[in-house]
Amino acid sequence: MAIRGDNSAAKVAPGGVLEFFAGGGLAGIGLASAGFHTLMANDIDAAKARAFRANHHDTPLHEGDVWDLTTADLPGTPDLCWASSPCQDVSLAGARGGLEARRSGAFWGFWRLMKGLADEGRAPRAIAIENVVGLLTSAGGRDFAAVCQALTEGGYRVGALEMDAGLWLPQSRPRLFIVGLKDAAGAEAAPGIFHSPRLIAAHDRLPEAVKANWAWWSLPAPPRRNLDLAALLEPDAAVDWFDANQTQDLLALSAPLHRARLEAALASGERRVAAAFRRVRTETGVKVQRLELRLDGLAGCLRTPSGGSSRQYVLVCEAGQVRARRLTGRETARLMGLAEAYRLPGSESAALKLMGDAVAVPVVRALAEGLLAPALGLRVLKGEGIAA
């Protein structure tokens, strides 16, 4: 469905956002509490588009390839353009084909639109690009440099932050956020909590012209997380558990170290909840499938159902027994910071894919409230939006 916009420099309310590769609209939910509002969204995936419409009735959505959009489809003069561009080809878990690969190459379709807006005098004052941390090293660091150079040549002061959802939610999910500001002053400081060694190393490899335009964007450290995985799970009686044979078959995949951790949890006599996922490991030159456990109150990084370590499990140690089941779609939504009001697809597989490809709401909220809104002079509206 094509949404034709006003290609003039029309006035819009402060905080207008164009949200590209929007998925189910989680970025927009996170941005809302900082005074932002989505003027138009775009995504190519039909299932994600259905989820977006189900939860954002009043937001125009352009369903289709970003390369098919023109500036005539983009309304007004946005303050912020947000792009959660496809990450599969730069993911550390994938083949790392880089930005030249078809899906990750969609970034350049987005950037073509940014250049077009600038030509029309409608350039956004802020651009935020979210991706996997693999972007820092894919193609030997050239992909990250190319994105930062594009922003620099577009007149933006550029910087990046590596933010892990585990600081806010019981899910380990590090993500990279590249932020460009034009005619706006963001808070800067020496490298800190959101500037990992790999980000600092990637910065050191940048061209000199980009480094001269670099900003170490500053965000306040979040309060200590007070949620763990167990607090977000469905009641035991409300979910389907594996039978004894299925449970034993799953546990048989455990490496000795992880099996020892499970035995220690059983021996504690307490109810202990573990997240678990299957991974292919090479042992003595042979690839074997292993079940790996976390007993630190965190789930592993959510992935789409097609990923190699995609479907996560919940293990409960109690009364000398281990019970096992799969993590549900609703539980994954909670692990992304969504409230119960968010409408998930009816299919578990579709719900898992939607969440596995999404950006965690509290992370976006922290970036918006701590950096983007103050830089653009917007009033933070804490507590508003769908997210809990």
C-alpha positions as CSV (number, residue, x, y, z in Angstrom):
1,M,0.0,0.0,0.0
2,A,1.6,3.2,-1.1
3,I,1.2,6.3,1.1
4,R,1.8,9.4,-0.8
5,G,3.2,12.2,1.3
6,D,3.6,16.0,1.0
7,N,7.0,16.6,-0.7
8,S,7.1,20.2,0.4
9,A,8.7,21.4,3.6
10,A,5.3,21.2,5.4
11,K,5.2,22.0,9.1
12,V,4.6,19.1,11.4
13,A,4.3,19.0,15.2
14,P,7.7,18.8,16.9
15,G,9.1,15.3,17.3
16,G,7.9,13.9,14.0
17,V,9.6,10.6,13.1
18,L,9.9,8.6,9.9
19,E,10.4,5.0,10.9
20,F,12.0,2.8,8.4
21,F,12.2,-1.1,8.6
22,A,9.7,-0.6,11.4
23,G,8.6,-4.2,11.9
24,G,5.9,-4.3,14.6
25,G,6.6,-0.6,15.6
26,L,8.6,-1.2,18.8
27,A,11.0,1.7,18.1
28,G,8.1,4.1,17.8
29,I,6.7,2.9,21.1
30,G,10.1,3.5,22.8
31,L,10.3,7.0,21.2
32,A,6.8,8.0,22.3
33,S,7.7,8.6,25.9
34,A,10.3,11.2,24.8
35,G,7.8,13.3,22.9
36,F,8.3,11.7,19.5
37,H,5.4,10.6,17.2
38,T,5.7,8.5,14.0
39,L,4.5,10.4,10.9
40,M,4.9,7.4,8.6
41,A,6.4,3.9,8.8
42,N,7.8,1.5,6.3
43,D,8.4,-2.3,6.2
44,I,8.6,-4.8,3.4
45,D,7.5,-7.8,5.4
46,A,3.7,-8.5,5.1
47,A,3.4,-10.3,8.5
48,K,5.2,-7.5,10.3
49,A,3.1,-5.0,8.5
50,R,-0.1,-6.7,9.8
51,A,1.3,-6.5,13.3
52,F,2.2,-2.9,12.9
53,R,-1.3,-2.0,11.8
54,A,-2.8,-4.0,14.6
55,N,-1.0,-1.9,17.2
56,H,-0.7,1.5,15.4
57,H,-4.1,2.1,13.9
58,D,-3.5,5.8,13.2
59,T,0.0,5.7,11.8
60,P,0.3,5.5,8.0
61,L,2.3,2.5,6.9
62,H,4.0,2.0,3.5
63,E,4.3,-1.7,3.0
64,G,7.0,-2.4,0.5
65,D,10.7,-2.2,-0.4
66,V,12.4,1.0,0.8
67,W,13.9,1.2,-2.7
68,D,10.4,1.8,-4.1
69,L,9.8,4.8,-1.9
70,T,10.4,8.4,-3.1
71,T,10.6,11.6,-1.2
72,A,7.0,12.3,-2.4
73,D,6.0,9.4,-0.1
74,L,7.5,11.1,3.0
75,P,5.4,13.7,4.8
76,G,6.6,17.0,6.2
77,T,10.0,17.8,7.6
78,P,10.7,15.2,10.2
79,D,12.9,15.8,13.3
80,L,14.2,12.3,13.3
81,C,14.5,9.4,10.9
82,W,14.9,6.0,12.5
83,A,16.2,3.0,10.5
84,S,16.4,-0.5,12.0
85,S,17.9,-1.8,8.8
86,P,18.0,-5.6,8.1
87,C,20.9,-7.2,10.0
88,Q,21.1,-10.8,8.8
89,D,24.0,-10.2,6.5
90,V,26.1,-8.4,9.0
91,S,25.2,-10.5,12.0
92,L,27.9,-12.2,13.9
93,A,25.7,-15.3,13.7
94,G,25.5,-15.3,9.9
95,A,27.6,-15.4,6.8
96,R,28.6,-11.7,7.2
97,G,28.1,-10.8,3.6
98,G,28.1,-7.1,4.6
99,L,26.2,-4.1,3.4
100,E,26.8,-5.2,-0.2
101,A,24.5,-8.1,0.4
102,R,20.9,-7.7,-0.7
103,R,19.1,-7.4,2.7
104,S,21.7,-5.2,4.5
105,G,22.1,-3.2,1.3
106,A,18.6,-1.8,2.1
107,F,20.5,0.8,4.2
108,W,21.5,2.5,1.0
109,G,17.8,2.6,-0.1
110,F,17.2,4.5,3.1
111,W,20.1,6.8,2.7
112,R,19.0,7.7,-0.9
113,L,15.8,9.0,0.7
114,M,17.8,11.0,3.3
115,K,19.8,12.7,0.5
116,G,16.6,13.4,-1.3
117,L,15.1,15.1,1.8
118,A,18.2,17.2,2.1
119,D,18.0,18.3,-1.5
120,E,14.4,19.5,-0.8
121,G,15.4,21.4,2.4
122,R,13.6,18.7,4.6
123,A,16.6,16.9,6.1
124,P,15.9,15.5,9.6
125,R,17.9,17.1,12.4
126,A,18.6,13.6,13.8
127,I,19.2,10.2,12.3
128,A,19.4,7.0,14.3
129,I,20.5,3.7,12.8
130,E,20.1,0.5,14.8
131,N,21.9,-2.7,13.9
132,V,23.7,-5.7,15.3
133,V,27.2,-5.2,16.8
134,G,28.6,-7.3,13.9
135,L,28.4,-4.2,11.8
136,L,31.4,-2.9,13.7
137,T,33.6,-5.6,12.1
138,S,31.8,-6.9,9.0
139,A,33.9,-6.5,5.8
140,G,36.9,-5.7,8.0
141,G,35.1,-2.6,9.5
142,R,34.4,-1.1,6.1
143,D,30.6,-1.3,6.5
144,F,30.6,0.6,9.7
145,A,33.0,3.2,8.2
146,A,30.8,3.5,5.1
147,V,27.7,4.3,7.3
148,C,29.6,6.8,9.4
149,Q,31.1,8.5,6.3
150,A,27.7,8.8,4.7
151,L,26.4,10.6,7.8
152,T,29.5,12.8,7.9
153,E,29.2,13.8,4.2
154,G,25.5,14.5,4.9
155,G,26.4,17.2,7.4
156,Y,25.8,15.2,10.6
157,R,28.0,14.9,13.6
158,V,28.2,11.2,14.1
159,G,28.7,8.8,17.0
160,A,27.7,5.4,18.1
161,L,26.7,3.5,21.3
162,E,26.6,-0.2,22.1
163,M,23.6,-0.8,24.3
164,D,22.6,-4.2,25.8
165,A,19.0,-4.7,26.6
166,G,20.2,-6.7,29.6
167,L,20.7,-3.4,31.5
168,W,16.9,-2.9,31.4
169,L,15.4,-6.3,30.7
170,P,16.2,-10.0,31.5
171,Q,17.5,-10.6,28.0
172,S,21.1,-10.4,26.8
173,R,20.8,-8.4,23.6
174,P,23.6,-6.0,22.6
175,R,22.8,-3.7,19.7
176,L,24.6,-0.9,17.9
177,F,23.0,2.6,17.6
178,I,24.7,5.1,15.2
179,V,23.4,8.6,15.8
180,G,23.9,11.6,13.6
181,L,22.9,15.1,14.7
182,K,22.6,18.2,12.5
183,D,22.1,21.7,13.9
184,A,21.6,20.0,17.3
185,A,23.8,19.6,20.3
186,G,23.9,16.1,21.9
187,A,25.6,15.4,25.2
188,E,29.2,14.3,24.8
189,A,31.7,12.8,27.2
190,A,34.8,10.5,27.3
191,P,34.1,6.9,26.3
192,G,31.9,5.3,28.9
193,I,29.5,2.5,29.7
194,F,28.0,2.4,26.2
195,H,31.3,2.5,24.4
196,S,32.6,-1.1,24.4
197,P,36.2,-2.0,23.5
198,R,35.0,-3.3,20.1
199,L,33.3,0.1,19.4
200,I,36.4,2.0,20.4
201,A,38.5,-0.3,18.1
202,A,36.1,0.3,15.2
203,H,36.3,4.1,15.8
204,D,40.1,3.9,15.6
205,R,39.8,2.3,12.2
206,L,37.6,5.1,10.8
207,P,38.9,7.5,8.1
208,E,40.5,10.6,9.6
209,A,37.7,12.9,8.2
210,V,35.1,10.8,10.0
211,K,37.1,10.7,13.3
212,A,37.4,14.5,13.1
213,N,33.6,14.7,13.1
214,W,33.0,12.0,15.7
215,A,31.1,12.4,19.0
216,W,31.2,10.1,22.0
217,W,27.5,10.5,22.8
218,S,26.8,10.4,26.5
219,L,23.8,8.7,28.1
220,P,23.1,8.4,31.9
221,A,23.6,4.9,33.3
222,P,20.3,3.2,33.9
223,P,19.1,2.2,37.4
224,R,19.9,-1.4,38.4
225,R,17.6,-3.8,36.7
226,N,15.1,-5.3,39.1
227,L,13.5,-8.0,36.8
228,D,14.7,-11.5,36.1
229,L,13.5,-14.0,33.7
230,A,11.3,-15.9,36.2
231,A,9.3,-12.7,36.8
232,L,8.2,-12.5,33.1
233,L,7.2,-16.2,32.6
234,E,3.7,-17.5,32.4
235,P,2.3,-19.5,35.4
236,D,3.4,-23.1,35.3
237,A,-0.2,-24.3,34.9
238,A,-0.8,-22.1,31.8
239,V,1.9,-23.5,29.5
240,D,2.6,-26.9,27.9
241,W,5.6,-28.8,29.3
242,F,7.6,-31.5,27.6
243,D,6.9,-35.1,28.7
244,A,9.7,-37.0,30.4
245,N,11.1,-38.5,27.2
246,Q,11.2,-35.1,25.5
247,T,12.9,-33.5,28.5
248,Q,15.5,-36.3,28.7
249,D,16.3,-36.0,25.0
250,L,16.8,-32.3,25.4
251,L,19.0,-32.5,28.5
252,A,21.1,-35.2,26.7
253,L,22.4,-32.4,24.5
254,S,24.0,-30.6,27.4
255,A,27.8,-30.3,27.5
256,P,29.3,-31.5,30.7
257,L,29.8,-28.0,32.1
258,H,26.2,-27.1,31.5
259,R,25.0,-30.4,32.9
260,A,27.0,-29.7,36.1
261,R,25.4,-26.3,36.4
262,L,22.0,-28.0,36.1
263,E,22.9,-30.6,38.8
264,A,24.0,-27.8,41.1
265,A,20.7,-26.0,40.6
266,L,18.9,-29.2,41.5
267,A,21.0,-29.8,44.5
268,S,20.2,-26.3,45.9
269,G,16.7,-27.4,46.8
270,E,15.4,-24.1,45.6
271,R,13.2,-23.4,42.6
272,R,15.7,-22.3,39.9
273,V,14.8,-21.1,36.4
274,A,17.2,-21.5,33.5
275,A,17.1,-20.2,30.0
276,A,18.5,-22.7,27.4
277,F,19.1,-22.7,23.7
278,R,20.7,-25.1,21.2
279,R,23.9,-24.3,19.5
280,V,26.1,-26.1,17.1
281,R,29.6,-26.5,18.5
282,T,32.8,-28.0,17.1
283,E,34.3,-30.6,19.4
284,T,37.4,-32.6,18.4
285,G,36.8,-31.5,14.8
286,V,33.2,-32.7,14.8
287,K,30.1,-30.4,14.8
288,V,27.6,-31.4,17.5
289,Q,24.4,-29.8,18.7
290,R,24.6,-28.7,22.3
291,L,22.1,-27.3,24.8
292,E,23.5,-24.3,26.6
293,L,22.1,-23.0,29.9
294,R,21.9,-19.6,31.6
295,L,21.1,-19.5,35.3
296,D,21.9,-15.8,35.8
297,G,18.3,-14.6,35.4
298,L,18.8,-13.6,31.8
299,A,17.5,-15.1,28.6
300,G,19.8,-15.4,25.6
301,C,19.4,-13.0,22.7
302,L,16.1,-13.6,21.0
303,R,16.4,-14.7,17.4
304,T,14.0,-15.5,14.6
305,P,12.7,-19.1,14.3
306,S,15.0,-19.6,11.3
307,G,18.2,-18.8,13.3
308,G,20.7,-21.5,14.2
309,S,20.0,-21.0,18.0
310,S,16.6,-19.6,17.5
311,R,14.1,-21.3,19.7
312,Q,14.8,-20.9,23.4
313,Y,13.7,-23.2,26.2
314,V,12.7,-22.7,29.8
315,L,14.0,-25.2,32.4
316,V,12.7,-25.3,35.9
317,C,14.5,-27.1,38.7
318,E,12.3,-27.9,41.6
319,A,11.7,-30.7,44.1
320,G,14.5,-32.7,42.6
321,Q,13.1,-32.7,39.1
322,V,13.7,-30.8,35.9
323,R,10.8,-29.7,33.7
324,A,11.3,-28.2,30.2
325,R,9.3,-26.3,27.7
326,R,9.7,-23.7,24.9
327,L,9.6,-20.0,25.5
328,T,6.3,-18.6,24.3
329,G,5.6,-15.7,22.0
330,R,4.0,-13.6,24.8
331,E,7.1,-14.2,27.0
332,T,9.4,-13.0,24.2
333,A,7.2,-9.9,23.9
334,R,7.8,-9.2,27.6
335,L,11.5,-9.8,27.1
336,M,11.4,-7.0,24.5
337,G,9.7,-4.6,27.0
338,L,6.2,-4.7,25.6
339,A,3.1,-4.6,27.8
340,E,0.2,-7.1,27.6
341,A,-1.8,-4.6,25.5
342,Y,0.5,-5.3,22.5
343,R,-1.3,-7.5,20.0
344,L,0.8,-10.4,18.8
345,P,0.2,-12.4,15.6
346,G,-1.9,-15.5,16.2
347,S,0.8,-17.8,15.1
348,E,3.6,-18.6,17.6
349,S,6.1,-18.8,14.8
350,A,5.1,-15.3,13.5
351,A,5.2,-13.9,17.0
352,L,8.7,-15.3,17.6
353,K,9.9,-13.9,14.2
354,L,8.4,-10.5,15.0
355,M,10.2,-10.3,18.4
356,G,13.4,-11.8,17.2
357,D,13.9,-9.1,14.6
358,A,12.8,-6.2,16.8
359,V,14.5,-3.6,19.0
360,A,13.9,-3.6,22.7
361,V,11.6,-0.8,23.8
362,P,13.3,0.3,27.0
363,V,16.6,0.7,25.1
364,V,15.0,3.0,22.5
365,R,13.3,4.9,25.3
366,A,16.7,5.4,27.1
367,L,18.3,6.6,23.9
368,A,15.4,9.0,23.1
369,E,15.1,10.4,26.6
370,G,18.8,10.6,27.3
371,L,20.1,11.9,24.0
372,L,17.7,12.5,21.1
373,A,15.0,14.5,22.8
374,P,17.3,16.8,24.8
375,A,19.3,17.4,21.6
376,L,16.2,18.4,19.7
377,G,14.6,20.4,22.5
378,L,11.7,18.0,23.1
379,R,9.8,17.5,26.3
380,V,10.1,14.0,27.7
381,L,6.7,12.5,28.5
382,K,7.7,9.7,30.9
383,G,5.2,6.9,31.3
384,E,3.4,7.4,28.0
385,G,3.0,4.9,25.2
386,I,2.1,1.2,25.1
387,A,5.3,-0.2,26.7
388,A,5.4,-1.0,30.4
